[in-house]
Amino acid sequence: MNHAGKAGQAGQRMIGKALVLLLAVLGGGMVAAWLHTLLAAAATVLILAWLLFALFTFYFFRDPTPIVPQKAEAIVAPAHGTVDRVSEHLENEYVGGPCKRISIFLSVFNVHVQNAPVAGQVAYVKHHPGQFLNAMKAESAACNENVLIGLESSERPGEKIGVRLIAGLIARRIVPWVSAGDTIARGERISLIQFGSRCDLYLPLTVEVKVKPGDKVRGGETIVALRS
């Protein structure tokens, strides 16, 4: 699958940077007083802190390969997390009018790789600067930094699907892995949001939504809507 392993590579880079910083701090202290008791205690704390950070980073950047449903009329979740809003929404930037919105909250304990909800072509990718409010707040979708990915479905001619990746209080980096013109398969990895965040899915009004607030979903696997 395209982009497999990219999340792990991002995690390894973060762990490596933290290790370099740790070694620099320890090296500077060792030059001054290698055997000093206080330095030894501080070094132990720093090493333990780095180990904990490394373990959490490996866990956070995990990237399971989804078991993608093959049902022709299915639309799958674009992200792992908890559905906290299902509503009608006006999305004029790409969809061009009223649509159904499924909003998914991603905690720091969820997988943070996003997946294509349908097969088709990437028609639109746009980054919007903004604030970094707590992603648990619904209003963060309107004012936080975000990236909108617009998809032209090959599963239903003329169908336009939008995926909005929304930064949060801690999540301050959105990394799209696709560009306009790319062809994607349903369930394919399309992006990474680093740490807690939110993902909104924009669907045609004609679909039947199969999830409700409180439901847990898995990116690329859970069927969130069916076409009529």
C-alpha positions, 0 to 999 in steps of 0.5 A: 500500500502506498505510504506504508511505513511513513508514520514509523519513519516520522516517529523514528526522526522524533526519537533520534532528535530527542536522543541527540538533545539528550546526548548533548546535555549529558556530554556538556555536563560530563565535561564539567563534572563527570563523576558528580553525584548530582549529574549522575542523578540528573542523567538517570532521570533524563535517560528514563524520560527519553526511554518513556518518550521513545516508547510513547512515540513508537506507540503513537506512530503505529500504522496498521494496514486496514482490512478494507471493505469491498462492498461497492456502495460503502464509504469508510472512515478516514480516521481512527477515533470517536465520532462526536458529531453527525450533522448537515453542513454547508461546505462551499470550498470543495463540495460546493453546498450542503452535505452530510458531515461526520466529525471524528475526534482523535485522542493522543491514543488513537492511530494518527494515519488517515485513509481514503474513504473512497477510491478515486482521484485527489482533486483538491488539497488546500492548507488553511492557517489558523488557531490551535484550540483544543480539538475536543471543542467542536468550534475548533473545526471552524477556526483551527489550522487545517488541510482540506483534501477533495476527492473525485470518487471513481466509485460513483461518477460525479461524487465529491467527497471532502476530508478536512484534517484539523490541528488541535492544541497539541497537534500542530503538524498536518502532513498530507501524503497526496497531491492534486492529480493523484489516484488513490484506492479506498483505504489507502494512506493519505496523511498523518496528523501528529498528536491529538486532532480532529477529522471531518468527512463531507458526504453527499446528502443522498448517503445513509450514515451508519454511525452515530456520536460515541461510535468508535471507528477505524480508518480505512475499515469502518463503514460510516455510510452507504450510498443509496 
